[in-house]
Amino acid sequence: MALPSYPNHLLTLEEYDALPEDELHHYELLEGILIVSPRAASYHQEVAFYLMMELYRQLPRQWKLVSDVEVVLRSEFPPTLRAPDVLVVPAEAAKAKPKRYNASEVLLAVEIISPGSRSIDTSHKPAEYARAGIPHYWVVDLDDPLSVAAYHLAGDLGYQEAPAVSKIFSVQEPFPVTIDLTALPDGPERDVD
């Protein structure tokens, strides 16, 4: 079995941008290292869509939702780019339809845990997003019962994490929002006969 050829050096943003299109994989850069993972499964995408619908209904007008768009956490070499599942950015910034956003433009980043991404989404990304100054971060855990944990910047401490919520997720910051997590259909591992 022949594996695809990947770069054998730290990438610049320009080299990353020159990579060929690939519909089968999800790419990110971590300090110039290309991170390749499978695309999200259908239930992951269904949950992301539901969250976006709920957020869209409750989002203040000065903010916009975008999904699977890259965020530059570090532009200097070696660069770091992440692509959260859902982002909330200023409506003014979204008007330009940028290819990617700077971390300073992101109000909220949301990651949905995929198989193989638990420690990345719950340990690595919170540290990276906090260092980049993203004020709010939510982690959606698809394991039964589906839950959401909200993080917010707490000064020099980085993020402070609130306990995960599994039924009705309700917060006042960064804006008031209530999401009924029980309204989501059962995931593939939780199907009932």
MARFIPA-963478 format. One record per residue: x, y, z of N, C-alpha, C in turn. Coordinates in Angstrom, 1 decimal, decimal comma, padded with zeros to 4 digits, m for minus. Example, Ala and Ser with C-alpha at 12.3 -4.5 7.8 and 13.67 -1.06 7.14 Angstrom:
residues 2
[rec [013,2 m005,7 007,8] [012,3 m004,5 007,8] [013,2 m003,3 007,8]]
[rec [012,8 m002,2 007,1] [013,7 m001,1 007,1] [012,9 000,0 007,9]]
***
This chain:
residues 193
[rec [000,8 m001,2 000,0] [000,0 000,0 000,0] [000,9 001,2 000,0]]
[rec [000,7 002,1 m000,9] [001,5 003,3 m001,0] [000,7 004,4 m000,3]]
[rec [001,4 005,1 000,6] [000,9 006,2 001,3] [001,1 007,5 000,5]]
[rec [000,2 008,5 000,7] [000,4 009,8 m000,1] [001,7 010,4 000,4]]
[rec [002,2 011,2 m000,5] [003,4 012,0 m000,1] [003,1 013,2 000,6]]
[rec [003,6 013,4 001,8] [003,4 014,6 002,6] [004,7 015,4 002,7]]
[rec [004,7 016,7 003,0] [005,9 017,4 003,1] [006,8 016,9 004,3]]
[rec [008,1 016,9 004,1] [009,1 016,4 005,1] [009,8 017,6 005,8]]
[rec [009,1 018,7 005,8] [009,7 019,9 006,5] [008,6 020,7 007,1]]
[rec [008,9 021,7 008,0] [007,9 022,6 008,5] [007,4 023,5 007,4]]
[rec [006,1 023,6 007,3] [005,5 024,4 006,2] [005,3 025,9 006,6]]
[rec [005,4 026,7 005,6] [005,0 028,1 005,7] [003,5 028,2 005,4]]
[rec [002,8 029,3 005,6] [001,5 029,5 005,2] [001,3 029,4 003,7]]
[rec [002,3 029,9 003,0] [002,3 029,9 001,5] [002,3 028,4 001,0]]
[rec [003,2 027,6 001,6] [003,3 026,2 001,2] [002,0 025,5 001,6]]
[rec [001,4 025,8 002,7] [000,2 025,1 003,1] [m000,9 025,5 002,1]]
[rec [m001,0 026,7 001,7] [m002,0 027,2 000,7] [m001,8 026,5 m000,6]]
[rec [m000,6 026,1 m000,9] [m000,3 025,5 m002,2] [m000,6 023,9 m002,2]]
[rec [m001,0 023,4 m001,1] [m001,3 021,9 m001,1] [m002,5 021,7 m002,0]]
[rec [m002,6 020,5 m002,6] [m003,7 020,2 m003,5] [m005,0 020,0 m002,6]]
[rec [m006,1 020,3 m003,3] [m007,4 020,1 m002,6] [m007,6 018,6 m002,3]]
[rec [m008,2 018,4 m001,2] [m008,5 017,0 m000,7] [m009,8 016,9 000,0]]
[rec [m010,8 016,3 m000,6] [m012,1 016,2 000,0] [m012,2 015,1 001,1]]
[rec [m011,2 014,2 001,2] [m011,3 013,1 002,1] [m010,7 013,3 003,4]]
[rec [m009,9 014,4 003,5] [m009,1 014,6 004,8] [m009,3 016,1 005,3]]
[rec [m009,1 016,2 006,5] [m009,1 017,5 007,2] [m007,7 017,9 007,6]]
[rec [m007,3 019,1 007,2] [m005,9 019,5 007,4] [m005,9 020,7 008,4]]
[rec [m004,8 020,7 009,2] [m004,5 021,8 010,1] [m003,0 021,9 010,1]]
[rec [m002,5 023,0 010,6] [m001,0 023,2 010,8] [m000,8 023,4 012,3]]
[rec [000,2 022,7 012,9] [000,6 022,9 014,2] [002,1 023,2 014,2]]
[rec [002,4 024,5 014,4] [003,8 024,9 014,4] [004,5 024,4 013,2]]
[rec [003,8 024,6 012,0] [004,4 024,2 010,7] [004,3 022,8 010,4]]
[rec [003,8 021,9 011,3] [003,7 020,5 011,0] [002,3 020,2 010,5]]
[rec [002,2 019,6 009,3] [000,9 019,3 008,7] [000,2 018,2 009,5]]
[rec [m001,0 018,5 010,0] [m001,8 017,5 010,7] [m002,9 017,0 009,8]]
[rec [m003,0 015,7 009,5] [m004,0 015,2 008,6] [m004,9 014,2 009,4]]
[rec [m006,2 014,4 009,2] [m007,2 013,5 009,9] [m008,3 013,3 009,0]]
[rec [m009,1 012,2 009,2] [m010,3 011,9 008,4] [m011,3 013,0 008,5]]
[rec [m012,1 013,2 007,5] [m013,3 014,1 007,5] [m014,2 013,6 008,6]]
[rec [m015,0 014,5 009,1] [m016,0 014,2 010,2] [m017,1 013,2 009,6]]
[rec [m017,5 012,3 010,5] [m018,6 011,4 010,2] [m019,9 012,2 010,1]]
[rec [m020,9 011,5 009,6] [m022,2 012,2 009,4] [m022,9 012,6 010,7]]
[rec [m022,8 011,9 011,8] [m023,5 012,3 013,0] [m022,8 013,6 013,5]]
[rec [m021,5 013,6 013,4] [m020,7 014,8 013,8] [m021,2 016,0 013,1]]
[rec [m021,4 015,9 011,8] [m021,9 017,0 010,9] [m023,3 017,3 011,3]]
[rec [m024,1 016,3 011,6] [m025,5 016,6 012,0] [m025,6 017,4 013,3]]
[rec [m024,7 017,1 014,2] [m024,7 017,8 015,5] [m024,2 019,3 015,2]]
[rec [m023,2 019,4 014,4] [m022,7 020,8 014,0] [m023,8 021,6 013,4]]
[rec [m024,6 021,0 012,5] [m025,7 021,7 011,8] [m026,7 022,1 012,8]]
[rec [m027,1 021,2 013,7] [m028,1 021,5 014,8] [m027,6 022,7 015,6]]
[rec [m026,4 022,6 016,1] [m025,8 023,7 016,9] [m025,8 025,0 016,1]]
[rec [m025,5 025,0 014,9] [m025,5 026,2 014,1] [m026,9 026,8 013,9]]
[rec [m027,9 025,9 013,7] [m029,3 026,4 013,6] [m029,7 027,1 014,9]]
[rec [m029,4 026,4 016,0] [m029,8 027,0 017,3] [m029,0 028,3 017,6]]
[rec [m027,7 028,3 017,3] [m027,0 029,6 017,5] [m027,5 030,7 016,6]]
[rec [m027,8 030,3 015,3] [m028,2 031,3 014,4] [m029,5 032,0 014,9]]
[rec [m030,4 031,2 015,4] [m031,7 031,8 015,9] [m031,5 032,7 017,1]]
[rec [m030,4 032,6 017,8] [m030,2 033,4 019,1] [m029,1 034,3 019,0]]
[rec [m028,4 034,3 017,9] [m027,1 035,1 017,8] [m027,5 036,6 017,6]]
[rec [m026,8 037,5 018,4] [m027,0 038,9 018,2] [m026,5 039,3 016,7]]
[rec [m027,1 040,3 016,2] [m026,9 040,7 014,8] [m025,5 041,1 014,4]]
[rec [m024,7 041,5 015,4] [m023,3 042,0 015,1] [m022,4 040,8 014,9]]
[rec [m022,9 039,6 015,1] [m022,1 038,4 015,0] [m022,6 037,5 013,9]]
[rec [m021,7 036,7 013,3] [m022,0 035,7 012,2] [m021,4 034,4 012,6]]
[rec [m022,1 033,3 012,1] [m021,6 032,0 012,2] [m020,9 031,5 011,0]]
[rec [m019,9 030,8 011,1] [m019,2 030,1 010,0] [m018,8 028,7 010,5]]
[rec [m018,6 027,8 009,5] [m018,2 026,5 009,9] [m017,0 026,0 009,1]]
[rec [m016,2 025,2 009,8] [m015,0 024,6 009,2] [m014,1 025,6 008,4]]
[rec [m013,9 026,8 009,0] [m013,1 027,8 008,4] [m011,8 027,9 009,2]]
[rec [m010,7 028,0 008,6] [m009,4 028,1 009,4] [m009,3 029,4 010,2]]
[rec [m008,6 029,2 011,3] [m008,2 030,3 012,1] [m006,7 030,3 012,3]]
[rec [m006,1 031,5 012,1] [m004,6 031,6 012,2] [m004,4 031,9 013,7]]
[rec [m003,8 030,9 014,4] [m003,5 031,1 015,8] [m002,1 031,7 015,9]]
[rec [m001,2 031,4 015,0] [000,1 032,0 014,9] [000,5 032,1 013,5]]
[rec [000,8 033,3 013,0] [001,2 033,6 011,6] [002,7 033,5 011,4]]
[rec [003,5 033,8 012,5] [004,9 033,8 012,3] [005,4 032,3 012,1]]
[rec [006,5 032,2 011,5] [007,0 030,8 011,3] [007,5 030,2 012,6]]
[rec [007,2 029,0 012,9] [006,3 028,1 012,2] [004,9 028,4 012,5]]
[rec [004,0 028,5 011,5] [002,6 028,9 011,8] [001,7 027,8 012,3]]
[rec [000,6 028,2 013,0] [m000,4 027,3 013,5] [m001,7 027,8 013,0]]
[rec [m002,4 026,8 012,3] [m003,8 027,0 011,8] [m004,7 025,9 012,3]]
[rec [m005,8 026,3 012,8] [m006,8 025,3 013,2] [m008,1 025,6 012,5]]
[rec [m009,0 024,6 012,3] [m010,2 024,7 011,7] [m011,3 024,2 012,6]]
[rec [m011,8 025,0 013,5] [m012,9 024,6 014,4] [m014,1 024,2 013,6]]
[rec [m015,0 023,4 014,2] [m016,2 023,0 013,6] [m017,2 024,2 013,4]]
[rec [m017,2 025,1 014,4] [m018,1 026,2 014,3] [m017,4 027,4 014,9]]
[rec [m017,5 028,6 014,2] [m017,0 029,9 014,7] [m018,0 030,9 014,8]]
[rec [m017,9 031,8 015,8] [m018,7 033,1 015,8] [m017,7 034,2 015,6]]
[rec [m017,9 035,0 014,6] [m017,0 036,1 014,2] [m017,8 037,4 014,0]]
[rec [m017,2 038,6 014,1] [m017,9 039,8 013,8] [m018,6 039,8 012,4]]
[rec [m019,8 040,3 012,3] [m020,5 040,4 011,1] [m019,7 041,2 010,1]]
[rec [m019,0 042,2 010,5] [m018,2 043,1 009,7] [m017,1 042,3 009,1]]
[rec [m016,4 041,4 009,8] [m015,3 040,6 009,3] [m015,8 039,6 008,3]]
[rec [m017,0 039,0 008,6] [m017,6 038,0 007,7] [m018,0 038,5 006,4]]
[rec [m018,3 039,8 006,3] [m018,7 040,4 005,0] [m017,6 040,2 003,9]]
[rec [m016,4 040,3 004,3] [m015,3 040,1 003,4] [m015,1 038,7 002,9]]
[rec [m015,8 037,8 003,5] [m015,7 036,3 003,1] [m014,2 035,9 003,0]]
[rec [m013,5 036,0 004,1] [m012,1 035,7 004,1] [m011,9 034,2 004,0]]
[rec [m010,7 033,8 003,5] [m010,4 032,4 003,4] [m010,2 031,8 004,8]]
[rec [m009,7 032,7 005,7] [m009,4 032,3 007,1] [m009,5 033,5 008,0]]
[rec [m009,7 033,3 009,2] [m009,8 034,4 010,2] [m008,6 034,4 011,1]]
[rec [m008,3 035,6 011,6] [m007,2 035,7 012,6] [m007,9 035,4 014,0]]
[rec [m007,1 034,9 014,9] [m007,7 034,5 016,2] [m008,3 035,8 016,9]]
[rec [m007,8 036,9 016,6] [m008,3 038,2 017,2] [m009,7 038,5 016,8]]
[rec [m010,2 037,9 015,7] [m011,5 038,1 015,2] [m012,5 037,1 015,7]]
[rec [m012,1 036,1 016,4] [m013,0 035,0 016,8] [m013,5 035,3 018,2]]
[rec [m014,8 035,3 018,4] [m015,5 035,4 019,7] [m015,6 034,0 020,3]]
[rec [m016,0 033,0 019,5] [m016,3 031,7 020,0] [m015,8 030,7 019,0]]
[rec [m015,1 029,7 019,5] [m014,7 028,5 018,7] [m015,4 027,3 019,3]]
[rec [m016,0 026,4 018,4] [m016,6 025,2 018,9] [m016,0 024,0 018,2]]
[rec [m015,6 023,0 019,0] [m015,1 021,8 018,5] [m016,0 020,6 018,9]]
[rec [m016,2 019,7 018,0] [m017,0 018,5 018,3] [m016,0 017,3 018,3]]
[rec [m016,0 016,6 019,4] [m015,0 015,6 019,6] [m015,3 014,4 018,6]]
[rec [m014,3 014,1 017,8] [m014,3 012,9 016,9] [m013,5 011,8 017,5]]
[rec [m013,7 010,6 017,0] [m012,8 009,5 017,4] [m011,4 009,9 017,1]]
[rec [m010,5 009,8 018,1] [m009,1 010,2 017,9] [m008,8 011,6 018,2]]
[rec [m009,8 012,5 018,5] [m009,5 013,9 018,8] [m009,8 014,3 020,2]]
[rec [m010,1 013,4 021,1] [m010,5 013,8 022,5] [m009,4 014,6 023,2]]
[rec [m008,2 014,1 023,3] [m007,2 014,8 024,0] [m006,8 016,1 023,3]]
[rec [m006,9 016,1 021,9] [m006,6 017,3 021,2] [m007,6 018,4 021,5]]
[rec [m008,9 018,0 021,5] [m010,0 019,0 021,7] [m010,2 019,4 023,1]]
[rec [m009,8 018,5 024,1] [m010,0 018,9 025,5] [m008,7 019,3 026,2]]
[rec [m007,5 019,1 025,6] [m006,3 019,6 026,3] [m005,5 020,5 025,4]]
[rec [m005,1 020,1 024,2] [m004,3 020,9 023,3] [m004,9 022,1 022,8]]
[rec [m006,1 022,0 022,2] [m006,8 023,1 021,6] [m007,2 024,2 022,7]]
[rec [m007,7 023,8 023,8] [m008,0 024,9 024,8] [m006,7 025,7 025,1]]
[rec [m005,6 025,1 025,3] [m004,3 025,8 025,6] [m004,0 026,7 024,4]]
[rec [m004,1 026,2 023,2] [m003,7 027,0 022,0] [m004,7 028,2 021,8]]
[rec [m006,0 027,9 021,9] [m007,0 029,0 021,7] [m006,9 030,0 022,8]]
[rec [m006,6 029,6 024,0] [m006,4 030,6 025,1] [m005,2 031,5 024,8]]
[rec [m004,1 030,8 024,4] [m002,9 031,6 024,1] [m003,1 032,6 023,0]]
[rec [m004,0 032,2 022,0] [m004,3 033,1 020,9] [m005,3 034,2 021,3]]
[rec [m005,9 034,1 022,5] [m006,8 035,1 022,9] [m008,2 035,0 022,5]]
[rec [m008,7 033,8 022,1] [m010,1 033,5 021,7] [m010,9 033,5 023,0]]
[rec [m011,8 034,4 023,2] [m012,5 034,6 024,5] [m013,3 033,3 025,0]]
[rec [m013,9 032,6 024,0] [m014,8 031,5 024,4] [m014,6 030,3 023,5]]
[rec [m014,7 029,1 024,2] [m014,4 027,9 023,5] [m015,4 026,9 024,1]]
[rec [m016,1 026,2 023,2] [m017,0 025,1 023,6] [m016,6 023,8 023,1]]
[rec [m016,7 022,7 023,9] [m016,4 021,4 023,4] [m017,6 020,5 023,5]]
[rec [m018,0 019,9 022,4] [m019,2 019,0 022,3] [m018,7 017,6 022,3]]
[rec [m019,1 016,8 023,3] [m018,8 015,4 023,4] [m019,9 014,6 023,0]]
[rec [m019,7 013,8 021,9] [m020,8 013,0 021,4] [m021,1 011,7 022,2]]
[rec [m020,2 011,4 023,1] [m020,4 010,2 023,9] [m021,7 010,3 024,7]]
[rec [m022,4 009,2 024,9] [m023,7 009,2 025,7] [m023,4 009,5 027,1]]
[rec [m024,1 010,5 027,7] [m025,0 011,5 027,1] [m024,2 012,6 026,4]]
[rec [m024,7 013,0 025,3] [m024,1 014,1 024,6] [m024,0 015,3 025,5]]
[rec [m022,9 016,0 025,5] [m022,7 017,2 026,5] [m021,9 018,3 025,8]]
[rec [m022,0 019,4 026,4] [m021,2 020,6 026,0] [m020,5 021,2 027,2]]
[rec [m019,2 021,4 027,1] [m018,5 022,1 028,1] [m018,1 023,5 027,6]]
[rec [m018,3 024,5 028,4] [m018,0 025,9 028,0] [m016,7 026,3 028,7]]
[rec [m015,8 026,9 028,0] [m014,6 027,5 028,5] [m014,6 029,0 028,3]]
[rec [m014,0 029,8 029,2] [m013,9 031,2 028,9] [m012,5 031,7 029,4]]
[rec [m012,0 032,7 028,8] [m010,7 033,2 029,2] [m010,8 033,8 030,6]]
[rec [m009,8 033,4 031,4] [m009,7 033,9 032,8] [m008,4 034,5 033,1]]
[rec [m008,0 035,5 032,3] [m006,8 036,3 032,5] [m005,6 035,4 032,2]]
[rec [m004,6 035,5 033,1] [m003,3 034,8 032,9] [m003,5 033,3 033,1]]
[rec [m004,6 032,9 033,7] [m004,8 031,5 033,9] [m005,2 030,7 032,7]]
[rec [m005,4 031,4 031,6] [m005,9 030,7 030,4] [m007,4 030,5 030,5]]
[rec [m007,9 029,4 030,0] [m009,3 029,1 030,1] [m009,8 028,6 031,4]]
[rec [m011,0 029,0 031,8] [m011,6 028,4 033,0] [m012,8 027,5 032,4]]
[rec [m012,9 026,3 032,8] [m013,9 025,4 032,2] [m015,1 025,2 033,2]]
[rec [m016,3 025,4 032,6] [m017,5 025,1 033,4] [m017,8 023,6 033,3]]
[rec [m018,5 023,0 034,2] [m018,8 021,6 034,1] [m019,7 021,4 032,8]]
[rec [m019,5 020,2 032,3] [m020,2 019,8 031,1] [m021,7 019,7 031,4]]
[rec [m022,5 020,1 030,4] [m024,0 020,0 030,6] [m024,5 019,0 029,5]]
[rec [m025,5 018,2 029,9] [m025,9 017,2 029,0] [m027,4 017,3 028,6]]
[rec [m028,2 018,2 029,2] [m029,6 018,2 028,8] [m029,9 019,6 028,1]]
[rec [m029,9 020,6 028,9] [m030,2 022,0 028,5] [m028,9 022,8 028,7]]
[rec [m028,3 023,2 027,6] [m027,1 024,0 027,7] [m027,5 025,4 027,6]]
[rec [m027,2 026,2 028,7] [m027,6 027,6 028,7] [m026,5 028,4 029,3]]
[rec [m026,1 029,5 028,6] [m025,1 030,4 029,0] [m025,5 031,8 028,8]]
[rec [m024,9 032,7 029,5] [m025,1 034,2 029,3] [m024,0 034,8 028,5]]
[rec [m022,8 034,2 028,5] [m021,6 034,7 027,8] [m021,2 033,7 026,8]]
[rec [m020,8 034,1 025,6] [m020,5 035,5 025,2] [m021,8 036,2 024,8]]
[rec [m022,9 035,5 024,7] [m024,3 036,1 024,5] [m025,2 035,1 025,1]]
[rec [m026,4 035,5 025,4] [m027,4 034,6 026,0] [m027,8 033,5 024,9]]
[rec [m027,7 032,3 025,3] [m028,1 031,2 024,4] [m028,5 030,0 025,2]]
[rec [m029,6 029,3 024,7] [m030,1 028,1 025,3] [m030,3 027,1 024,2]]
[rec [m029,7 025,9 024,4] [m029,7 024,8 023,4] [m030,2 023,5 024,1]]
[rec [m031,3 023,0 023,6] [m031,8 021,7 024,1] [m031,1 020,6 023,5]]
[rec [m030,1 020,0 024,2] [m029,3 018,9 023,6] [m030,1 017,6 023,5]]
[rec [m031,2 017,5 024,2] [m032,0 016,3 024,1] [m032,8 016,3 022,8]]
[rec [m032,9 017,4 022,1] [m033,6 017,5 020,8] [m032,8 016,8 019,7]]
[rec [m031,6 016,6 019,9] [m030,7 016,0 018,9] [m031,2 014,5 018,7]]
[rec [m031,2 014,0 017,5] [m031,5 012,6 017,3] [m030,4 011,8 017,9]]
[rec [m030,7 010,5 018,2] [m029,7 009,6 018,7] [m028,6 009,4 017,7]]
[rec [m027,4 009,3 018,2] [m026,2 009,1 017,4] [m026,1 007,6 017,0]]
[rec [m025,2 007,3 016,1] [m025,2 005,9 015,6] [m024,9 004,9 016,7]]
[rec [m024,1 005,2 017,7] [m023,8 004,3 018,8] [m024,9 004,2 019,8]]
[rec [m025,9 005,1 019,7] [m027,0 005,2 020,7] [m028,3 004,8 020,1]]
[rec [m028,4 004,3 018,9] [m029,6 003,9 018,2] [m030,4 003,0 019,1]]
[rec [m031,7 003,2 019,1] [m032,6 002,4 019,9] [m033,5 001,6 018,9]]
[rec [m033,8 000,3 019,2] [m034,7 m000,4 018,3] [m036,1 000,1 018,4]]
***
